[in-house]
């Protein structure tokens, strides 16, 4: 499958890197020539001069522009879209909007998060009605070039984005706060970031790989009268759980 990417900002560039590292033929366009040229050293990259060239040469096109630019890009390419798959990477332009704009075509939503930059994305995939099982399987394999994928029901796209799309920012804030406390108590900041980020990575990996409930894993760390239970007690008193729930819920209410 020949891929195309329109828009090479942070997310588009991350996805492009993953695809090109896997030697997947990818047609690339961004209105910024420097962003396009930054990929010219990849053997499987095809740098083109317009959005239309991406569409004409690709089997599937990732629209990685900002949500406010979708209308402009779709107006440019709509007459060239035939059997290609158009992939939206924002819930701000969902399957319904794509169909209203271009009619009865092949659409798919793929919502990665920023760890795609290091090929560790969690990408939620929601196929439109005209995507076949074979096409979905192939697209999913392609998108695994920059991380893990899961099929998400359309009704759950917004909650997926609120949890997984925003999750890196929540985790970064947690790491930063934990590092501030380490610095307050005498640890050098560089060391604090290194140690804390590895601790977070290890904890997340254990949840994923063990299959155990997070509460069970939490209890395994928590010994009677120990340091962990004291820290957990303080987090509960300060509303840690409710703060996380409220953060996600605030997104869902908008």
C-alpha positions as CSV (number, residue, x, y, z in Angstrom):
1,X,0.0,0.0,0.0
2,X,1.4,3.4,-1.0
3,X,0.8,6.0,1.7
4,X,0.5,9.8,1.5
5,X,0.7,12.4,4.2
6,X,-0.5,16.0,3.8
7,X,0.9,18.1,6.6
8,X,4.3,17.5,8.2
9,X,4.0,19.2,11.6
10,X,4.8,17.4,14.8
11,X,2.3,14.6,14.3
12,X,2.6,14.3,10.5
13,X,6.4,14.2,10.8
14,X,6.3,11.5,13.5
15,X,4.0,9.3,11.4
16,X,6.1,9.9,8.3
17,X,9.3,8.8,10.2
18,X,7.6,5.6,11.3
19,X,6.4,4.7,7.8
20,X,9.7,5.6,6.1
21,X,11.7,3.7,8.7
22,X,9.7,0.6,7.7
23,X,10.4,1.4,4.0
24,X,6.8,2.1,3.2
25,X,6.4,4.1,0.1
26,X,5.1,7.5,1.3
27,X,4.2,10.6,-0.7
28,X,4.8,13.7,1.4
29,X,3.6,17.3,1.2
30,X,3.6,20.3,3.4
31,X,3.3,23.9,2.3
32,X,6.6,24.5,4.1
33,X,9.3,23.4,1.7
34,X,11.9,22.9,4.5
35,X,9.6,20.4,6.2
36,X,9.3,18.5,3.0
37,X,13.0,18.5,2.3
38,X,13.8,17.2,5.7
39,X,12.7,13.7,4.5
40,X,14.6,13.7,1.2
41,X,17.3,11.3,2.5
42,X,14.8,8.5,3.0
43,X,14.8,6.1,0.1
44,X,11.1,5.4,0.4
45,X,10.1,9.0,0.6
46,X,8.5,10.8,-2.4
47,X,8.5,14.6,-1.9
48,X,5.8,16.2,-4.0
49,X,4.8,19.8,-4.7
50,X,1.0,19.7,-3.9
51,X,-1.8,18.0,-2.0
52,X,-3.2,16.8,-5.3
53,X,0.0,15.0,-6.2
54,X,-0.2,13.1,-2.9
55,X,-3.8,12.0,-3.6
56,X,-3.0,11.0,-7.2
57,X,-0.1,8.7,-6.2
58,X,-1.3,7.2,-2.9
59,X,-3.7,4.4,-1.9
60,X,-4.3,5.9,1.5
61,X,-3.8,9.6,2.5
62,X,-3.3,10.8,6.1
63,X,-4.6,14.3,6.6
64,X,-2.2,15.6,9.2
65,X,-3.0,19.3,9.0
66,X,-4.5,21.3,11.8
67,X,-8.3,20.8,12.2
68,X,-9.1,24.3,11.0
69,X,-7.3,23.6,7.7
70,X,-9.2,20.5,6.8
71,X,-11.9,22.3,4.8
72,X,-9.3,24.1,2.7
73,X,-7.3,20.9,2.0
74,X,-10.5,18.8,1.2
75,X,-11.7,21.5,-1.2
76,X,-8.4,21.2,-3.0
77,X,-8.4,17.4,-3.3
78,X,-12.0,16.4,-3.5
79,X,-12.2,16.1,-7.3
80,X,-9.1,13.8,-7.2
81,X,-10.4,11.4,-4.6
82,X,-11.8,8.2,-6.2
83,X,-11.0,4.8,-4.5
84,X,-8.3,6.1,-2.1
85,X,-8.7,5.9,1.6
86,X,-8.8,9.3,3.4
87,X,-7.6,9.2,7.0
88,X,-8.5,11.9,9.5
89,X,-6.2,12.2,12.6
90,X,-8.5,14.5,14.6
91,X,-11.9,13.9,16.2
92,X,-12.7,17.5,15.1
93,X,-13.2,16.2,11.6
94,X,-15.0,12.9,12.0
95,X,-16.5,10.4,9.6
96,X,-19.8,12.3,9.4
97,X,-18.0,15.5,8.4
98,X,-15.8,13.8,5.9
99,X,-18.9,12.2,4.2
100,X,-20.7,15.5,4.2
101,X,-17.7,17.1,2.5
102,X,-16.8,14.5,-0.1
103,X,-19.8,12.2,-0.4
104,X,-19.7,8.4,-0.4
105,X,-16.0,7.7,-0.3
106,X,-13.6,5.6,1.8
107,X,-12.9,7.2,5.1
108,X,-11.2,6.2,8.3
109,X,-10.2,7.9,11.5
110,X,-6.8,7.2,13.1
111,X,-6.0,9.0,16.3
112,X,-2.4,8.7,17.3
113,X,-0.7,10.5,20.2
114,X,2.6,12.3,20.4
115,X,4.8,9.3,21.4
116,X,4.5,8.4,17.7
117,X,7.7,10.6,17.6
118,X,9.6,7.6,19.1
119,X,7.3,5.0,17.4
120,X,5.4,4.4,20.6
121,X,2.0,5.8,19.7
122,X,-1.3,4.4,20.9
123,X,-3.5,4.9,17.8
124,X,-7.2,4.4,17.9
125,X,-8.7,3.4,14.5
126,X,-12.3,3.9,13.5
127,X,-13.2,2.7,10.0
128,X,-16.0,4.2,7.9
129,X,-18.7,2.1,6.3
130,X,-16.9,1.6,3.0
131,X,-13.7,0.2,4.4
132,X,-13.4,-3.5,3.8
133,X,-12.0,-6.0,6.3
134,X,-8.9,-6.5,4.2
135,X,-8.4,-2.8,3.8
136,X,-8.8,-2.3,7.6
137,X,-6.3,-5.1,8.3
138,X,-3.8,-3.6,5.9
139,X,-4.2,-0.1,7.2
140,X,-3.8,-1.3,10.8
141,X,-0.5,-3.1,9.9
142,X,0.8,0.1,8.2
143,X,-0.1,2.3,11.1
144,X,1.8,-0.1,13.5
145,X,4.9,1.4,11.9
146,X,4.7,4.1,14.7
147,X,3.1,2.2,17.6
148,X,0.2,0.1,18.8
149,X,-3.3,0.2,17.3
150,X,-6.8,-0.6,18.5
151,X,-10.1,-0.6,16.8
152,X,-12.4,2.0,18.5
153,X,-16.2,2.3,18.0
154,X,-17.2,5.6,16.6
155,X,-19.3,6.4,19.7
156,X,-16.2,6.1,21.8
157,X,-13.8,8.2,19.7
158,X,-14.1,11.3,21.9
159,X,-13.5,9.5,25.2
160,X,-10.6,7.7,23.5
161,X,-9.1,11.0,22.6
162,X,-9.7,12.5,26.0
163,X,-7.9,9.6,27.7
164,X,-5.3,8.4,25.2
165,X,-4.8,11.4,23.0
166,X,-4.3,13.7,26.1
167,X,-2.6,11.2,28.3
168,X,1.0,12.2,27.4
169,X,0.3,15.7,28.8
170,X,-1.2,14.3,32.0
171,X,1.9,12.0,32.5
172,X,4.3,14.8,31.7
173,X,2.7,17.0,34.3
174,X,2.9,14.2,36.9
175,X,6.6,13.6,36.1
176,X,7.3,17.3,36.3
177,X,5.6,17.6,39.7
178,X,7.3,14.5,41.0
179,X,10.7,15.9,39.9
180,X,9.9,19.3,41.6
181,X,9.4,17.4,44.9
182,X,12.7,15.5,44.3
183,X,14.5,18.8,43.7
184,X,12.8,20.3,46.8
185,X,14.4,17.5,48.8
186,X,17.9,17.8,47.4
187,X,18.0,15.7,44.2
188,X,19.4,17.2,41.0
189,X,16.7,17.8,38.4
190,X,18.3,15.9,35.6
191,X,18.6,12.8,37.8
192,X,15.1,13.2,39.0
193,X,13.7,13.3,35.5
194,X,15.7,10.2,34.4
195,X,14.7,8.1,37.4
196,X,11.1,9.1,37.5
197,X,10.5,8.7,33.8
198,X,11.9,5.2,34.0
199,X,9.8,4.4,37.0
200,X,6.7,5.5,35.1
201,X,7.7,3.6,32.0
202,X,8.3,0.4,34.1
203,X,5.0,0.7,35.9
204,X,3.0,1.2,32.7
205,X,4.8,-1.7,31.1
206,X,4.0,-4.0,34.1
207,X,0.2,-3.1,33.8
208,X,0.3,-3.9,30.1
209,X,2.4,-7.1,30.2
210,X,1.2,-8.7,33.4
211,X,-2.5,-8.4,32.7
212,X,-3.1,-7.7,36.4
213,X,-5.6,-5.1,37.6
214,X,-3.8,-1.8,38.4
215,X,-5.2,-2.0,42.0
216,X,-3.6,-5.4,42.5
217,X,-0.2,-4.1,41.3
218,X,-0.7,-1.0,43.6
219,X,-1.3,-3.4,46.5
220,X,1.9,-5.3,45.7
221,X,3.9,-2.1,46.3
222,X,2.0,-1.1,49.4
223,X,3.4,-2.7,52.6
224,X,1.8,-2.2,56.0
225,X,3.1,1.1,57.6
226,X,5.4,1.6,54.7
227,X,6.3,4.7,52.7
228,X,4.0,3.9,49.7
229,X,0.8,3.8,51.8
230,X,1.7,7.2,53.3
231,X,2.1,8.7,49.9
232,X,-1.1,7.1,48.7
233,X,-3.0,8.5,51.7
234,X,-1.8,12.0,50.9
235,X,-2.8,11.6,47.2
236,X,-6.3,10.5,48.3
237,X,-6.6,13.4,50.7
238,X,-5.6,15.8,47.9
239,X,-8.1,14.3,45.5
240,X,-5.7,12.6,43.0
241,X,-8.3,10.2,41.6
242,X,-11.1,12.7,41.3
243,X,-8.7,15.2,39.7
244,X,-7.9,12.7,36.9
245,X,-11.6,11.8,36.5
246,X,-12.6,15.4,36.4
247,X,-9.9,16.3,33.8
248,X,-11.3,13.7,31.4
249,X,-14.9,14.5,32.2
250,X,-14.3,18.2,31.5
251,X,-13.2,17.3,28.0
252,X,-16.3,15.1,27.4
253,X,-18.6,18.0,28.5
254,X,-17.2,20.4,25.9
